[in-house]
Amino acid sequence: MANATTPVIQINEGKVGIGVIDPQAKLEVMGASATPADGNEIISVTNTTGGSKLLLGVVENNYGWIQSAEGGTLRNLLLNPSGGNVGIGTTLPGTKLAFGGFGSIWVNNDSTNPFGMDTVGGELRLFVGTGSVTYQMKFGKYNGTTFT
């Protein structure tokens, strides 16, 4: 992270950088790429006793992560515990949990027997399984004779 030529804290035009020479945001923190684990985080928000933490990190060219922990015990992470909606892939969530864009929603990411749902051509499809062993239940419009 920091070395002899990289300052630990840099203030530049009202922007603060930790471990970065030219911060591009109001606060920019640079740290090592690492998988989710206590001690691997780039940012740690800790309570006054130092036990409970909110950990944030990134894995280079792969994903960012957030983990709630207390020592070696993983804790629940709450989003909007006092109210409001949560959106994934949308900026205007209209329900408690709203998904935007197209694609499937995986309820269980069990690699041998995943369960999910999606919408295709006006149908709601629930499915389980992978590849050639996939079972589907479809819900669609029925005009009295056929599904459309």
C-alpha positions as CSV (number, residue, x, y, z in Angstrom):
1,M,0.0,0.0,0.0
2,A,2.2,2.9,1.2
3,N,5.9,3.1,0.5
4,A,8.6,5.8,0.6
5,T,7.1,7.6,-2.4
6,T,3.4,7.1,-1.6
7,P,2.1,9.1,1.4
8,V,-0.2,7.4,3.8
9,I,-2.6,10.3,3.9
10,Q,-2.8,12.8,1.0
11,I,-5.1,15.9,0.9
12,N,-5.6,17.2,-2.6
13,E,-8.1,19.9,-3.6
14,G,-10.5,19.0,-0.8
15,K,-10.2,15.2,-1.4
16,V,-8.5,12.9,1.1
17,G,-6.6,9.8,0.0
18,I,-5.3,7.0,2.2
19,G,-2.6,5.0,0.5
20,V,-3.2,6.9,-2.8
21,I,-1.4,9.9,-4.2
22,D,-4.1,11.5,-6.3
23,P,-7.6,10.9,-4.7
24,Q,-10.4,11.0,-7.1
25,A,-13.3,11.1,-4.6
26,K,-13.9,13.0,-1.3
27,L,-12.4,9.9,0.4
28,E,-10.5,7.3,-1.4
29,V,-8.8,4.4,0.4
30,M,-6.5,2.0,-1.4
31,G,-5.6,-1.4,0.0
32,A,-4.7,-4.9,-1.1
33,S,-7.0,-7.1,-3.0
34,A,-8.1,-9.9,-0.8
35,T,-10.9,-12.4,-0.3
36,P,-13.5,-11.8,2.4
37,A,-12.1,-12.5,5.9
38,D,-11.3,-10.5,9.0
39,G,-7.9,-8.9,8.5
40,N,-8.4,-8.8,4.7
41,E,-10.6,-5.7,4.6
42,I,-9.6,-2.4,3.2
43,I,-12.0,-0.5,5.4
44,S,-13.1,-1.6,8.9
45,V,-15.8,0.3,10.8
46,T,-15.6,-0.8,14.5
47,N,-17.7,-0.1,17.5
48,T,-16.2,1.5,20.7
49,T,-15.3,-1.9,22.3
50,G,-13.6,-3.1,19.1
51,G,-15.6,-6.3,18.9
52,S,-18.2,-5.8,16.2
53,K,-17.0,-4.7,12.8
54,L,-18.3,-3.9,9.4
55,L,-15.7,-5.0,6.9
56,L,-15.4,-3.8,3.3
57,G,-13.0,-5.1,0.6
58,V,-12.4,-6.0,-3.0
59,V,-11.0,-8.8,-5.0
60,E,-9.1,-7.5,-8.1
61,N,-11.1,-8.0,-11.4
62,N,-13.8,-10.0,-9.6
63,Y,-16.0,-8.5,-6.9
64,G,-16.4,-6.2,-3.9
65,W,-17.6,-7.5,-0.5
66,I,-19.2,-6.4,2.8
67,Q,-19.1,-8.6,5.9
68,S,-20.4,-8.0,9.4
69,A,-18.4,-9.8,12.0
70,E,-17.5,-10.0,15.7
71,G,-14.1,-11.5,16.2
72,G,-14.3,-14.9,14.3
73,T,-18.1,-14.9,14.4
74,L,-20.0,-13.8,11.3
75,R,-22.9,-11.6,12.1
76,N,-26.1,-10.5,10.2
77,L,-25.9,-7.6,7.9
78,L,-29.1,-5.4,7.9
79,L,-30.0,-3.1,5.0
80,N,-32.5,-0.3,5.9
81,P,-33.5,-1.8,9.3
82,S,-35.7,1.2,10.1
83,G,-37.6,1.2,6.8
84,G,-37.2,1.9,3.1
85,N,-36.7,-0.3,0.1
86,V,-33.6,-2.1,-1.3
87,G,-32.9,-2.2,-5.0
88,I,-30.5,-4.5,-6.9
89,G,-29.9,-3.3,-10.4
90,T,-32.5,-0.5,-10.1
91,T,-32.4,3.1,-8.7
92,L,-36.2,3.1,-8.0
93,P,-37.1,0.1,-5.9
94,G,-40.9,0.1,-5.4
95,T,-41.0,-2.8,-3.0
96,K,-39.0,-4.0,0.0
97,L,-36.7,-5.9,-2.3
98,A,-36.7,-5.0,-6.0
99,F,-34.6,-6.4,-8.8
100,G,-34.0,-4.5,-12.0
101,G,-32.8,-5.5,-15.4
102,F,-33.3,-8.9,-17.1
103,G,-32.1,-12.3,-15.9
104,S,-32.7,-14.9,-13.4
105,I,-33.0,-14.7,-9.6
106,W,-31.3,-17.5,-7.8
107,V,-32.9,-18.3,-4.5
108,N,-30.4,-21.0,-3.6
109,N,-27.0,-21.2,-5.3
110,D,-26.5,-25.0,-4.7
111,S,-24.3,-25.9,-7.7
112,T,-25.9,-29.4,-8.1
113,N,-29.5,-28.5,-7.6
114,P,-30.1,-24.7,-7.9
115,F,-33.5,-23.2,-7.6
116,G,-34.5,-19.9,-9.3
117,M,-37.0,-17.9,-11.2
118,D,-37.2,-15.6,-14.2
119,T,-39.6,-14.2,-16.6
120,V,-39.6,-15.0,-20.3
121,G,-42.2,-13.7,-22.8
122,G,-44.7,-12.8,-20.2
123,E,-44.4,-16.1,-18.3
124,L,-43.1,-16.5,-14.8
125,R,-40.9,-19.6,-14.7
126,L,-39.7,-21.4,-11.5
127,F,-36.9,-23.9,-12.1
128,V,-34.7,-26.3,-10.4
129,G,-31.6,-28.2,-11.7
130,T,-28.9,-27.4,-14.2
131,G,-28.1,-28.2,-17.9
132,S,-30.1,-31.0,-19.4
133,V,-31.6,-31.9,-16.0
134,T,-33.7,-28.8,-15.4
135,Y,-37.4,-28.9,-14.3
136,Q,-39.6,-25.9,-14.9
137,M,-43.0,-24.7,-13.7
138,K,-44.5,-22.0,-15.9
139,F,-47.2,-19.5,-15.1
140,G,-48.7,-17.5,-17.9
141,K,-51.9,-16.2,-19.4
142,Y,-54.7,-18.7,-20.1
143,N,-57.4,-17.6,-22.6
144,G,-59.7,-20.6,-21.8
145,T,-58.2,-22.9,-24.4
146,T,-54.4,-22.4,-24.4
147,F,-51.7,-20.6,-22.5
148,T,-50.4,-17.5,-24.4
